[in-house]
Amino acid sequence: MGRTLFVGDSHAAGYWCETDETVHQWEHNYGDCYSVENDKEVIVYALPGACNKKYPIWIKSVLDRYDDIDEIFVQSTYWNRWLMGASKKLEYGDGTKSDMFLDDRYKCPNNDKIAYYTDWRVIDDFIEIPEQCRADLFEQFKGLYFDDDNISSDWAPFHEKYPYTRLYHESLTHLQYREYLSDMFVINAMCKEKGIKWYLWTVNDRVYFPKHFDLFGPLSECTIAPKSSEQWIKENLNINIEEDTLDGEHYPKHIHQLIATKYFNYLKETQV
């Protein structure tokens, strides 16, 4: 029996925060529950606040380390998140490896069949930080006017602050859609090369999930979830997971258990 890889954000990391801002992580998550339920070796690569752009390089780094991955669950996350990089020496990182930021310090206290990976924020002269378009970082949309025959250097969007530009001229545009699907196509190519089945899904209905995935070609190795875990659990188990959170966003262990057992079984029974 091979290993299962899960990639995701704070939900995959089992993150939650108490009212006094005490942070919990790696204590419980759907990957751990899946390992116990299936008596299987599992790898969880996760980072609170992670964006979808992280996933292809994470998967590549795990496939470089392990040759027995037989299934991958990709937790598609919020589209308002993006990666911010920096280089102290203004270098491109030419020749850097897939595990450039990989952090393997964390261990599961109660399950030796699970390996946890996350990312460092700073390595040597390079920085990679997931960020999101928070309400306190951007202004409301100001509308848009342009003359397609005469877009010059004084065009208003060229003079906005970057958070505004990033949100309204990349994130909320067709460019984000193209970028997302290109990342998923890369994941599919890696899985096809290795003969790995993978599943693309979302935790809740607040995450945007496209209706069309074939811009660059079919995701031939992928099962695309017809429903989020929130929707499926509500319809089939009569449980609203959005009403059962630890901190307004993150779920207790029994919800992770339902995702790991009931919902993932549903995904695995779904035809491509």
N, C-alpha and C positions, 0 to 999 in steps of 0.2 A: 504494500500500500504506500502510495506517494504522500507528499505533503500538500497541504492547502495553504495558499497565501491570501491574506486579507490586506487591502490597502484602503485607508480612509482617514477621516479627520478625528476630532475629539471623541466622537461616538466609538470609533474603532479602538481608540486608546483607553476607553473606559474612564474618561475625564468627567469630573463634576466638581462644583465649588459650593462650599457651605456659606451660610449667610455671613460668617465672620471672615470670609475669603480664604479659608483653609481649602487647599486644592487636593483632590484625590485623582490618582491616575494609575492605570494598569491593574487595579484591584479586581475589576470585572469588566468584561466586554463580550461582544457576540463571538469573537474569535476563540476566546477561552471556553465559552459555553459549547461551541461547535466541536472543539477538540475533545472535551469530556464526553459529549453525546456520541461522537463517532469513534472514540478511542484512537485518535489520529494525531500525527505530528502536524503542528500548525505554526505558521509564521504570521505575525501581525506587524505591518509597517504603517505607522500612523503618526500624526502630528496634530495637536489642537490648532484649529485655524487653517489647516492645510487647504490648498486649492487643487483643482483637477490637474493643473500643469505639473504638479509634483509626481503624478502617478507613473508616467512612462519611465522616468529615470529610476524610480524606486523599484519597479518591476524588473528593469534591466539589471540593477545591482543585486537583487535576490537571485535572478536566474544565473548571474555570473558566479554566485556562491553555491547554489544548490542545483543538482541535476535531476532531482526527483519530484519537482513540483508537478502536480497533475490537475490542479484546478485553482482558479484565481477569482476572488470576489472583489469587484471594484465598486466602492461606495461613492457614487457621483455626489458631489457636494455643491455648495452655494457658488453661483456664478459671479457674485460681486467680490470674490476673493482673487488676488493676483500675487505674483511674485515680484519682490523688489530685490535686486542684486546690486552688489558694489564690489569694486576692486580698488584696493589702496594704490596700486600702481597702474591703474587703468589698463589691465591686461584682459584678454578675451578668454583665458583659461584653456587655450588650445592644448590638447593632450591630457587634460584632466580626466579622471575615471568616473565611472557610474556611481561609485560609493564615496564620492568626494566629501559629502556632508554626513554620511551614515554614522549614527550613534547607537552602539549596541550595549550600553551600560545597564539597561533595565532587565530585571528578571521577574518572572511570575512567582509569587511566594507559595503557590499551592498547586502548580501544574508544570512538571518538568518536560512535558511534551510541547510546550509553546515557547517560541522565541520572539522577543520583542525588539523591534527596530524603530528608531525615530531619527530626526535630523538635528545636527548642530546648526546653530545660526551663523557661526563664524569659524572658518578654517583658514589658518595662515593669513593670507592677504585677501581672502574672499569672504563675502557676506551674502547670505540668501535668506530672506525673511518673507514669510507670507503676510500679506496685508489685506485689508478690505476697505471698501468705500464707506466708511462710517459717516453717520449723519453730521458729526462735528468736524469732518474733514472736507466737506464739499458744500457747494451752494446748490440751490434749486436750479433746474434747467431754465435757461434764459431764452430758449427758442433759437432758431437758426435761420439765417438768411445768407444766400450766396448767389453770385452771378457766375454760372459755370463757364463763362467765357473770360472771366477776369477775377480769378482768385489770387490776390497779391499778398505781399508781406504784411499788409495792414488788416487782413481779415481777422475779425474778432477772436475766433477760437485759437489762433496762434498766440494770443496774449493772455490766455486764462492760466490759472494755477494748475499744476499737474493733476491733483486729485479730481478736479472738475473735468479736465480733459480726459483723464483715464476712464472716468465713469461714463460720460456722455458721448465720447468720440471713439471709444473702444469697447468697453464692457457692454453697454446697451446698444450694440450695433451688430451687423452681420459679421464683423471681424471676430467677435467672441465666438459666434457659432462655428465659423470656419476653424478657429483655433481648437475649440473643443473637439470637433470631429477629426481633425488631424491628429490630435493626441490619442483619441480612441482607435484610429486607424493604425497608428504605430504600435499600440498595445496588441491589436489583433494580429499584426504582422509577426511580432515576437512570439505570440501564442501559436500561430500557425506553423512557424519554424520548429517549435518544440513539441507540437502535437498536444497543446494544453487547452482544455475547455475553460472559458471564462464567462463571468456573469456580471452584468452592469445593472446597478440598482440604486435606489434612493431610500433614505430612512423615512423622510416625511414629505408631505406635499408642498412644503414651502420651498423645496429645492426645485429649480427649473430643470425640466427634463425634456429634450426635444422629441418631436413626433417623427422626424425624418433623420436617418442616420447614414444614408448611403451617398453622401456628397462625394467622397473619394473612392467609393466602392463598398461592397457589402462587408459587414463585420462577420465574416464567415464562421469564426470559431466562437462567437458570442451569443449568449442568451440575454436579450434585452428585457428587463423586467416590465411586464405589462402594467404593473401596479407597484406603488411604493409599499414599504412595510407598513406604514401607517394605514393606508387604504385597505390593504389585504387583511390586516389584523382586525380592523374595524368591521369589515364585511363578513369575515369568517369566524371571528372569535368574540365579536361584540365588545371589543375593548378599544377605547380611544387612548392611544399612547400619549397624545398631547395633553391629556388631563392627568397623566401619571409621570411627572418628572421630579427630579431631585432639586433642580435649580431654575426651572423655567425652560430649559433646553435639553438637558441630558437625562437619560432614563435609568431607573433602578435595575437591579440584576434580573428580576423576573421578566422584564421587557426584553432585555438582551437574550434571555433564554428563549423567549417566543420567536424572536428574529432568527436565532441560530438553529432552532429546530423546526418549528412550523413553517416560517416564511421561506427559509432557504430550501426546505424540502419542496415547497411549492415551485420555487425557481428551477430546481433541478428536474422537476417533472414537466416543466414548460418546454415546448418544442421551439427550436430556433425559427 
